[in-house]
Amino acid sequence: MVGSWGVGILATHWRDELNPHHELTFLHKATASTLLFLVVVRVFWRLLKRPPALPVSMNPLMRRGAALGHILLYALALMALPLLGWYWSSVAEKPILVAGLFILPPLVAPNPDLYDLATLVHTWIAWFCGALVGGHALVALKHHFVDKDDILNGMLSQSRG
C-alpha cells in the first residue's frame, strides 16, 4: 500500500518530470487495484482471526484511540481510497488494468464535470491516509522503544501466522 501511495504521489505531483508517458500512473493503478482485491481477503481474515490483545498497561483513552485508528485505516486507507481512485478513473474514462490481467469496469459513466471534484477528494484522502499510516507506524515504534511492550512483536508474529 505504501509503495502504491508513493508512486501515486510521484505520478501526480511530478507528472511532467517523472511521468510524461503515464507509466507511473499505470503502475499506481495496477498495484492499487490489485490491493483492493487483497483488502477484501484481509477484511475476511480479520473478521475470522482476532488481533493480539492490547497490553493491560494501556489506558482507556489509548485503547479507544487504537480502535479508532484501526477503523480509519481499514475504512479510508484500505477501502475508500482505492474506490475513490476507481471512481476518478471512471469519470475520466481512463481504464484500470488489474495486475495486467483484466480491466475493471467503470463505477460510473464518464463525466468531465466531476473530474476536478474526484481528483480533489482522492488526493486529499490520499494525503490524510499517508499521515494516518505514518502515525500508525510511529505509534507502533513508540510502543516498542518507549513503552517496551509487545504490541509490535504481536503484530509481526500475527503477520507470519
Contacts in CASP RR format, 6 or more apart in sequence:
PFRMAT RR
TARGET T0000
AUTHOR 0000-0000-0000
METHOD contacts of the structure
MODEL  1
MVGSWGVGILATHWRDELNPHHELTFLHKATASTLLFLVVVRVFWRLLKR
PPALPVSMNPLMRRGAALGHILLYALALMALPLLGWYWSSVAEKPILVAG
LFILPPLVAPNPDLYDLATLVHTWIAWFCGALVGGHALVALKHHFVDKDD
ILNGMLSQSRG
1 35 0 8 1.000
1 77 0 8 1.000
1 78 0 8 1.000
1 133 0 8 1.000
2 133 0 8 1.000
3 31 0 8 1.000
4 28 0 8 1.000
4 31 0 8 1.000
4 32 0 8 1.000
4 35 0 8 1.000
5 126 0 8 1.000
5 129 0 8 1.000
5 130 0 8 1.000
5 133 0 8 1.000
7 24 0 8 1.000
7 27 0 8 1.000
7 28 0 8 1.000
7 31 0 8 1.000
8 24 0 8 1.000
8 25 0 8 1.000
8 28 0 8 1.000
8 126 0 8 1.000
9 126 0 8 1.000
10 18 0 8 1.000
10 19 0 8 1.000
10 24 0 8 1.000
11 18 0 8 1.000
11 19 0 8 1.000
11 22 0 8 1.000
11 24 0 8 1.000
11 25 0 8 1.000
11 27 0 8 1.000
11 28 0 8 1.000
12 19 0 8 1.000
12 123 0 8 1.000
18 24 0 8 1.000
19 25 0 8 1.000
26 97 0 8 1.000
29 89 0 8 1.000
29 96 0 8 1.000
29 97 0 8 1.000
30 96 0 8 1.000
30 97 0 8 1.000
30 98 0 8 1.000
30 99 0 8 1.000
30 100 0 8 1.000
32 81 0 8 1.000
32 82 0 8 1.000
32 85 0 8 1.000
33 82 0 8 1.000
33 86 0 8 1.000
33 96 0 8 1.000
33 97 0 8 1.000
33 98 0 8 1.000
33 99 0 8 1.000
33 104 0 8 1.000
34 98 0 8 1.000
34 99 0 8 1.000
35 78 0 8 1.000
35 82 0 8 1.000
36 79 0 8 1.000
36 82 0 8 1.000
36 83 0 8 1.000
36 86 0 8 1.000
37 98 0 8 1.000
39 78 0 8 1.000
39 79 0 8 1.000
39 82 0 8 1.000
42 78 0 8 1.000
43 74 0 8 1.000
43 78 0 8 1.000
46 74 0 8 1.000
49 158 0 8 1.000
51 158 0 8 1.000
52 150 0 8 1.000
52 151 0 8 1.000
52 154 0 8 1.000
52 155 0 8 1.000
52 157 0 8 1.000
52 158 0 8 1.000
54 63 0 8 1.000
54 66 0 8 1.000
54 151 0 8 1.000
55 147 0 8 1.000
55 149 0 8 1.000
55 150 0 8 1.000
55 151 0 8 1.000
57 147 0 8 1.000
57 149 0 8 1.000
58 66 0 8 1.000
69 132 0 8 1.000
69 136 0 8 1.000
72 132 0 8 1.000
73 132 0 8 1.000
73 133 0 8 1.000
73 136 0 8 1.000
76 125 0 8 1.000
76 128 0 8 1.000
76 129 0 8 1.000
76 132 0 8 1.000
77 129 0 8 1.000
77 130 0 8 1.000
77 132 0 8 1.000
77 133 0 8 1.000
80 125 0 8 1.000
81 122 0 8 1.000
81 125 0 8 1.000
81 126 0 8 1.000
81 129 0 8 1.000
83 107 0 8 1.000
84 118 0 8 1.000
84 121 0 8 1.000
84 122 0 8 1.000
84 125 0 8 1.000
85 118 0 8 1.000
85 122 0 8 1.000
86 96 0 8 1.000
86 104 0 8 1.000
86 107 0 8 1.000
87 107 0 8 1.000
87 108 0 8 1.000
87 118 0 8 1.000
87 122 0 8 1.000
88 115 0 8 1.000
88 118 0 8 1.000
88 119 0 8 1.000
88 122 0 8 1.000
89 95 0 8 1.000
89 96 0 8 1.000
89 104 0 8 1.000
89 106 0 8 1.000
90 106 0 8 1.000
90 107 0 8 1.000
90 108 0 8 1.000
90 109 0 8 1.000
90 110 0 8 1.000
91 108 0 8 1.000
91 110 0 8 1.000
91 111 0 8 1.000
91 112 0 8 1.000
91 114 0 8 1.000
91 115 0 8 1.000
91 118 0 8 1.000
92 110 0 8 1.000
92 112 0 8 1.000
92 115 0 8 1.000
92 118 0 8 1.000
93 106 0 8 1.000
93 110 0 8 1.000
95 103 0 8 1.000
95 104 0 8 1.000
96 103 0 8 1.000
96 104 0 8 1.000
97 103 0 8 1.000
98 104 0 8 1.000
108 114 0 8 1.000
140 151 0 8 1.000
140 152 0 8 1.000
140 155 0 8 1.000
141 152 0 8 1.000
143 149 0 8 1.000
143 151 0 8 1.000
143 152 0 8 1.000
144 151 0 8 1.000
144 152 0 8 1.000
144 153 0 8 1.000
END
